[in-house]
């Protein structure tokens, strides 16, 4: 069984963050409610465009299944101990780019006027 996951980099202005997620995010809704993503957005103080770059990987062989939360934690620890984990043990299968406009008012469920 192969585990499918992505390394996601989000950028807004001069700020950026990278983290791992299960599956392949293709739009904002695919990242919504993920802790690292939400943490990044909460520090944006004005309406801005957010760029998302996702690099999808498979770890292992066979039929692909989305990585579990515990798999993501393990992959993250491997990345912290050595940056070559993705290139040495994983197969890069796809890259996805998208963008969206974010407003801090959205944190509180308000509409922008």
C-alpha positions, 0 to 999 in steps of 0.5 A: 500500500502506498500512502498519498500526501502533499507538502504544502507551501502557503505564501502571503506577501513576505510570509510563508509556511510549509506543512504536510497534509493528507491527499492532494489539496486543489482548492481552499476547501481542501485545506480548511480546518487544518491547524497549520493552515489556520494558524498561518491565516490568522496572522494575516491582518488585511485582505491579501492574495494567498498562493498555495503550492502543493507537491504530492508524494507517494510513500510505499508501493501498491494501491494509493490511499490517503495518509492518516493523521499519524502517518503525517506526523511520522512523515513530518518527524522524518522531514525534521531529521533530514531533508532528503526524506522526500527525495530518497523515500518518496515518489513525486507524482504531481504539483498543484498551484492555486490562489485565493483572496483571504480577509481576516474578517472571514475568521469571524464569519463576517462579510466584507462590505 
